[in-house]
Amino acid sequence: MNDHTFAICAYKESEYLEECIKSLKNQTVSTNIILATSTPNDYISGLCSKYNIEMFVNNGEHGITQDWNFAYAKADSKYVTIAHQDDVYEPEYVENLLSYIQKVDKPIIFFTDYGELRDGKKVYDNKLLKIKRIMLLPLRRKLFWNSKFVRRRILSLGSPICCPAVTYVKENCPEVVFKSGFRSDEDWEAWEMLSKRNGAFVYCKKPLTLHRIHEDSETSKILGDNARTKEDYVMFCKFWPKFIAKILTKVYGTSEKSNDL
């Protein structure tokens, strides 16, 4: 085993959880896998038993950020990837992580490009994915990985970093990565916080993560009740004057249509 852990966040009885687990078990490099949940049930415990995965139950405060922080804390390794139960990882994810992370002295996070899973099919080419890849173009060059200016300029226009694609280097990150309060932009808020720290945002342009889009996902529910708009505005205000933030919020909202089924 290496210094990396996949910490799966499981909720209720997702039909996609086993597929996620299999993708972690099929990595080209052996790694550690744990599972954290605030909704323990026979389905989850059965899969943990089947695949010999240690399960941790969050009996404290529940919520997206609370569950992510709980899983992060339970991973006792140098590198931690919070795996979302519906998503899938390509076999070379950890192999690339360990290779890329050695290229810098102080990595904060490692993340890859990603594709989407729609009706069981892999999608790598749509409007939203193209825009995010354009935003991340500067980080294709190692030269800019340590630049606070570059990554904050990228984040000032939105969040092109896919949350499940991120691995955290615990020694260079705070004990609590995610703040409570947001429902959709909690990851963007975390990237903004981490972007101010000394160290590198290590980017791999290979699409090694697959984010599932389906009607029961938390993202789809949030978009359905327009909860994201207010949070987007708060995030843009961290980078811009309020009048510019309002304009960017309206423009950014059009990208949400890519999550429609």
C-alpha positions in Angstrom: 0.0 0.0 0.0 1.1 3.6 -0.6 0.6 6.9 1.2 -2.8 7.4 -0.5 -6.4 6.8 0.7 -9.7 6.9 -1.1 -12.3 8.0 1.5 -15.7 7.1 0.0 -18.6 9.3 1.2 -21.7 7.1 1.0 -25.3 8.2 1.6 -28.4 6.0 1.9 -28.5 3.3 -0.8 -26.9 4.5 -4.0 -27.2 2.0 -6.9 -23.9 3.3 -8.2 -21.8 2.7 -5.0 -20.5 -0.7 -6.0 -19.3 0.6 -9.4 -17.4 3.4 -7.6 -15.8 0.8 -5.2 -14.8 -1.4 -8.1 -13.1 1.5 -9.9 -11.0 2.1 -6.7 -10.2 -1.5 -6.3 -9.1 -1.6 -10.0 -6.3 1.0 -9.7 -3.0 0.1 -11.3 -1.4 1.0 -7.9 -2.7 -0.6 -4.7 -4.1 2.0 -2.3 -6.1 2.3 0.9 -9.9 2.5 0.8 -12.2 3.5 3.6 -15.9 4.4 3.7 -17.6 7.1 5.7 -21.4 7.5 6.1 -23.9 9.3 8.2 -26.7 6.9 7.1 -25.5 3.4 8.0 -27.6 0.6 6.6 -27.3 -3.1 5.6 -26.7 -2.2 1.9 -23.6 -0.1 2.7 -22.2 -2.4 5.4 -22.8 -5.4 3.0 -20.6 -3.8 0.3 -17.9 -2.9 2.9 -17.9 -6.5 4.0 -17.8 -7.8 0.4 -14.8 -5.6 -0.5 -13.1 -5.6 2.8 -13.4 -1.9 3.4 -13.4 -0.3 6.9 -16.6 1.7 7.5 -16.8 4.8 9.7 -20.1 6.2 10.9 -20.5 9.9 11.4 -22.7 10.3 14.5 -22.1 14.0 14.7 -23.4 16.9 12.7 -24.6 15.8 9.2 -24.5 17.6 5.9 -22.4 17.7 2.8 -19.4 19.6 4.2 -19.7 17.8 7.6 -19.6 14.4 5.9 -16.7 15.3 3.7 -14.7 16.7 6.6 -15.4 13.6 8.6 -14.2 11.3 5.8 -11.1 13.5 5.3 -10.3 13.3 9.0 -10.7 9.5 9.1 -8.2 8.9 6.3 -4.9 8.3 8.0 -2.5 8.9 5.1 -0.4 11.6 3.5 -2.7 11.9 0.4 -6.5 11.7 0.6 -9.1 11.6 -2.2 -12.7 12.1 -1.1 -14.5 9.7 -3.5 -18.2 10.5 -4.2 -20.4 7.4 -4.2 -21.8 8.0 -7.7 -18.5 8.7 -9.4 -15.9 6.5 -11.0 -12.1 6.7 -11.3 -10.0 5.5 -14.2 -7.5 2.8 -13.3 -4.5 5.1 -13.7 -5.7 7.8 -11.3 -3.5 6.9 -8.3 -0.5 6.1 -10.5 -0.6 9.6 -12.1 -1.2 11.2 -8.7 2.0 9.6 -7.2 4.0 10.5 -10.3 2.8 14.2 -10.6 3.0 14.9 -6.9 6.7 14.2 -6.9 7.4 17.1 -9.4 7.0 19.8 -6.8 8.3 20.5 -3.3 5.1 21.5 -1.6 1.9 20.2 -3.3 -1.4 21.4 -1.8 -3.8 19.5 -4.0 -3.6 17.3 -7.1 -6.5 17.1 -9.5 -7.2 15.8 -12.9 -9.4 16.7 -15.9 -12.7 14.8 -15.9 -15.5 13.5 -18.0 -19.2 12.8 -17.2 -21.2 9.7 -16.9 -24.7 10.1 -18.5 -26.9 7.0 -18.8 -23.9 4.8 -18.4 -22.0 6.5 -21.2 -18.7 8.4 -20.9 -19.0 12.0 -22.1 -15.8 14.0 -22.6 -17.0 16.7 -24.9 -19.7 19.3 -24.1 -19.9 23.0 -23.6 -19.3 23.0 -19.8 -16.3 20.6 -20.1 -14.8 22.7 -22.9 -15.1 25.9 -20.9 -13.5 24.4 -17.8 -10.6 23.0 -19.8 -10.0 26.5 -21.3 -10.0 28.0 -17.8 -7.4 25.5 -16.7 -5.1 25.9 -19.7 -2.5 27.9 -17.7 -2.1 25.1 -15.2 -1.1 22.6 -17.9 2.3 24.2 -17.5 4.2 23.3 -14.3 5.5 26.8 -14.3 2.2 28.1 -13.0 1.4 25.4 -10.4 2.9 27.5 -7.6 1.4 30.8 -8.7 -1.2 32.2 -6.4 -2.0 34.9 -8.9 -2.7 32.5 -11.7 -5.0 30.1 -9.8 -6.9 33.0 -8.2 -7.5 34.6 -11.6 -8.8 31.2 -12.8 -11.1 30.8 -9.7 -12.3 34.4 -10.1 -14.2 33.3 -13.2 -15.8 30.2 -11.7 -14.8 26.7 -10.4 -13.3 24.5 -13.1 -11.9 22.0 -10.6 -14.1 18.9 -10.2 -14.4 18.1 -6.5 -14.1 14.2 -6.7 -11.0 14.6 -9.0 -9.1 16.3 -6.2 -6.5 14.7 -3.8 -5.5 16.6 -0.7 -2.0 16.6 0.7 -2.9 16.7 4.4 0.4 18.2 5.7 -0.1 21.2 3.5 -3.9 21.6 4.0 -5.8 22.7 7.2 -7.5 20.1 9.4 -10.9 21.4 8.2 -11.0 21.9 4.4 -14.7 22.6 3.9 -16.8 25.2 5.7 -20.4 24.6 6.5 -23.2 26.8 5.0 -23.0 26.3 1.3 -24.9 23.5 -0.5 -23.3 23.8 -4.0 -20.2 26.0 -3.9 -18.6 24.4 -0.8 -15.8 23.0 -3.1 -15.3 26.4 -4.8 -15.0 28.0 -1.4 -12.4 25.4 -0.4 -10.3 26.0 -3.6 -10.5 29.8 -2.9 -9.2 29.2 0.6 -6.5 26.8 -0.4 -5.4 29.1 -3.3 -4.1 31.6 -0.8 -1.7 29.1 0.7 1.9 28.6 -0.2 2.4 25.6 -2.4 1.3 24.0 -5.7 -2.0 23.2 -7.4 -0.8 20.2 -9.3 -3.0 19.6 -12.5 -3.1 16.5 -14.7 -4.9 17.2 -18.0 -5.8 13.5 -18.4 -9.6 12.9 -17.8 -9.1 10.3 -15.0 -12.3 11.0 -13.1 -15.9 10.5 -14.2 -18.6 12.5 -12.6 -22.0 11.0 -12.8 -24.9 13.2 -13.8 -28.4 11.9 -12.8 -31.6 13.2 -11.4 -31.1 12.0 -7.9 -27.6 13.6 -7.5 -27.2 16.4 -5.0 -26.0 18.7 -7.8 -29.2 18.2 -9.8 -31.4 18.8 -6.7 -29.6 22.0 -5.9 -29.9 23.3 -9.4 -33.6 22.4 -9.3 -34.3 24.8 -6.4 -31.9 27.6 -7.7 -29.8 27.4 -4.5 -26.6 27.9 -6.4 -27.3 31.5 -7.6 -26.9 33.1 -4.2 -23.8 31.1 -3.4 -22.2 32.0 -6.8 -22.7 35.6 -6.0 -21.0 35.3 -2.6 -18.1 33.5 -4.3 -17.7 36.1 -7.0 -17.7 38.8 -4.4 -14.5 37.3 -2.9 -12.7 38.3 -6.1 -14.7 41.3 -7.6 -16.6 44.4 -6.7 -20.3 43.7 -6.2 -21.5 45.1 -9.5 -19.1 42.9 -11.5 -20.0 39.9 -9.3 -23.7 40.4 -10.2 -22.9 40.3 -13.9 -20.7 37.2 -13.6 -23.3 35.4 -11.5 -25.9 35.8 -14.3 -23.4 34.6 -17.0 -22.1 31.7 -14.8 -25.7 30.6 -14.2 -26.1 29.6 -17.9 -23.5 26.9 -17.4 -25.8 25.1 -15.0 -27.9 23.9 -18.0 -25.2 21.4 -18.7 -26.4 19.4 -15.7 -29.9 19.0 -17.2 -30.7 15.5 -18.2 
